[in-house]
């Protein structure tokens, strides 16, 4: 704390400085000058805010415009349109039913598909395709192949019909995934024919394949399935016309052959193959007979394996049916036991409720008898007391 007796402390606590007389006199003189300038005592800047606007400019009244007189429209009635004229009738927008809409969309899709097929058809040329190699009359077409099947598996399955020169599994150009069909080129035409006759409908990786000859380079004006051609009948129309079995189409009645009939081989190739076979038979003789004998043994073994697989499949189906029947019997027994247990539980609950009701009735009866005995005892005691207190 400071000392209030200090000179400096007294100067600080003295408050604001006192105005001198000269300053007061100047202030009064300034106020007098302001009062002399305007009666309100306002300054010039404030007085400008209250100045009046200049008066409006005088303009003479505009002359009234003369309008033409009203006339009738009777002279224009003949130019009016008559009711029902199609030129002036309001446009009528017809609605589209769901059936018409589906038909329109289907027609647009068919038109776009036809345009795309036309463009692809212009580019389709199997004779100059770099991916296509080998003799077309020794090449076998295999379709409906599983996507999991490899070229090695296809070669192993079709080598039973003869030596194979090349196997080409067709893949998608964009995604690289298999398309589900392949081309197998044999070294001899007779092996291809044997595979064509015997391998159709063979099961590979749980799928029955379709076997046919190569038609892209052997049939004139041939178009594949993706370009609107092909011989398949699995996607012709509805369920009543689509093919539901595996393999090629059966032969039609009246001696007419199927559409999948193989094309005739070239005469020159046929003669060359026959001469090659004769020369090979003359040169190798016994070796060919041994090979035929070995092939016959392989065919017998293959037939035996096929029958064994068929028997195994039949036994497996029978075992599956037995298992299903046993499972059904087991479920039926379990349901019967559950039903018996529920019936037993209901009987037990009913017996327990009946015993509980009987015990409750017995207790109620015993309680009522006890009350009656108590009342009889009280009555006797009151009679005894009355006798003792009698006259």
Secondary structure, 3 states (H helix, E strand, C coil): CCCCCCHHHHHHCCCCCCCCHHHHHHHHHHHHHHHHHCCCCCCHHHHHCCCCCCCCCCCCCCCCCCCCCCCCCHHHHHHCCCCCCCCCCCCCCCCCCHHHHHHHHHHHHHHHHHHHHHHHHHHCCHHHCCCCCCCHHHEEEEECCCCCCCHHHHHHHHHHHCCEEEEEEEECCCCCCEEEEEEEEECCHHHHHHHHHHCCCCEECCEECEEEECCCCCCCCCCCHHHCCCCCCCCCCCCCCCCCCCCCCCCCCCCCCCCCCCCCCCHHHHHHHHHHHHHHHHHHCHHHHHHHHHHHHHHHHHHHHHHHHHHHHHHHHHHHHHHHHHHHHHHHHHHHHHHHHHHHHHHHHHHHHHHHHHHHHHHHHHHHHHHHHHHHHHHHHHHHHHHHCCC
